[in-house]
């Protein structure tokens, strides 16, 4: 087997079971491995520490398959890991035939490079590393065998693949081709999903528990759902008895799907509005015209992509939270989220507290939210806990 030799001391993170090896930690490669090949990783003294997939084009040049160097990385190895991943979702009750969930969450399921989402009978897969790409055929066969799904659609059109010099790939890779739009049910609410063109694999499963939280707190409230995408929080709010919902997003196709979802659930045009707009501008417009709501959701795209972007990102989160607070009636609820892995909860809480001060309101946190349970966090990889949210009640 070809080998990766680390620089002195650089095995420390691996000993703590962090599965990433950066090129700066590598003294050399023994042999001439192909991209994605599995390498035996040794520390500077020659001790074997892990088996890792080789990504020669990326700074993140190794992703650990196993911290047991004696393991064999083969079909049965992947079958075992996949069964563990699927078993966890079954235990969580996420296996309803008409439902959906994340079945495989990359590092958090010890299957780095693979993301698999289930939409009813269909699977959508994203493959983001050279190692995952190399074993893709085997993994797809295993997915067919272990899930009995009707077909698998690939959405490997994410930018992270460029870092690995992997071309974008989309299309049906096993079984039947899924329909243009799929319909899933979650907590009694039906959602239309565009798995071919939507964000990620089509739907934000990481927000499932938070949609349910909105549903259970929305009764008799007027709701403003900012960065609504396909209206997930909006539909959940109406299902929970909200009196009216405005979904705001800059994407017209996303809101067109939100419209279908609203109709699918039997909501009438008087109960909701889907508004194509820039959230930053619309929040100011509403503030200036004195519009008020009883529940505001802020679920923006990732404002912090890297450490350098943190100060600017903080200002953006604080800016929208301030505006959100200004639009709330006394007793109103702000659901504010950050999906930036670099934004830690204490900082997010501080920004939100500052935003309330700026807005001149008093608030208290009534819930702290995170990513849903089918997006676990690898203990050694805090970055895999990326989504966090606060529910703040504005006091009267
Ligand atoms: N809340 C959604 C996911 C939001 S993803 C859900 O639970 O399904 C972020 C969304 O923000 C995307 O749909 C994107 O189109 C939208 N967006 C990004 N910048 C925006 C802006 N300045 N104004 C309005 N929408 C924006």
Boltz pocket constraint, residues with backbone or C-beta under 6 A from the ligand:
constraints:
  - pocket:
      binder: B
      contacts: [[A, 203], [A, 204], [A, 207], [A, 226], [A, 227], [A, 228], [A, 229], [A, 230], [A, 231], [A, 232], [A, 233], [A, 248], [A, 249], [A, 250], [A, 251], [A, 254], [A, 277], [A, 278], [A, 279], [A, 280], [A, 299], [A, 300], [A, 301]]
      max_distance: 6.0
